[in-house]
Amino acid sequence: MLLAVIVLAGAAGWFYREPIEGYARTGAAFGARTACSCRYVAGRSLADCKKDFEPGMEIVFLSDDQESRRVTAYVPLIASETAQYREGPGCQLERWQE
């Protein structure tokens, strides 16, 4: 029974992989940009920046590179996006690699 559930979950994950990757990438991009602005424009802590996330974004995790003023948001094993603070334009996402 457990094997059947695992196989079924794997098949569903494979079938829905494009929407899952799309939502994960969008969530990571939103998270990186929002947290970067929160951190380097508003000067808040990274933990406090998670309060700005939309409901359902609990799976998006953040890491901070203070030296280069970058925030990376990621959904483990699926997507990762980085935003960097620059004087003038503020926080911008890195270019997406297709």
N, C-alpha and C positions, 0 to 999 in steps of 0.2 A: 504494500500500500504506500509506504513512504517513497519507494522508488518511483512509483507512478506519479506521485505528487511532484517530485523533483523533475521528472521528465516533462510533465505538463507545464510546470513553471518555466523551465528552460525553453520549451517550444514557444510559449507565450512571450517570453522575453525576446527571443529571436524574431518573432513575427512583428512585435511592436518596437523593435530596436530604433528605427528612425525617429518616431515620435518621442521616445524616451530620451534619445541623444539630443534631440532638438530642445526639449523642455529643460534638460540638464544644462545644456550650453547657454540657453537664455537665462536660466536662474543664476548660473555662475557669472555671466557677464553683468547682469543686474547687481548681483552681490558685490563683485569687484568694484564696479563704478560707484555704487552707493557707499560702500565701506571706505573706499579711498577718499571720497569727498568728506565723509564723516570724520575720518582720521586726520587728514592733512589740510582740510579747509576749516572744519569746525573745531579741530583739536581734541576730539573725544577719544576715549580708549577704544580699542578694537572690540572688546567685549560689549561695551555700551553700543557700538554701531550695529550689532545684531538686532537691537530693538527696532531698527528701521526696516527690517526685512518684512515682507508680506507673509501672511499665514501660509503654511505649507512649505516654507523654505528652510525648515529645520535640518534638512539633509545637506545644505550648502555650508561648507566650512571655510574659515578664513585663515590666512597667514599673512604676516606683515614683514616687509623688508624695510626697516627704518632708514638704513643707509641710502638706499636708492629711492625712497619714498614711493614704494609700490605695495599694492595689496593684491594678493591672489585669492580668488574664491574657487572652490572646487567641489564637485560631487564625486566622491571616491569611485575610481575605476571607470568613470564615464566622461567627465568634462572638467576643464580647468580654464579660467580666464584671468588675465592680469590687467590692472589699471595702474597707471603711474601719474603722480602729481608733477606738473610742470608749471613754473611761474607764468602767469598770464592765462593760458587756456584752462588751467586747473587739471582735474583728473581725466585722463583719456585711456580708453581701452587700447591694448596692443592690437595690431592688425591681425585679422583672422587668417589662418593658413587653411586653405581649402584642399 
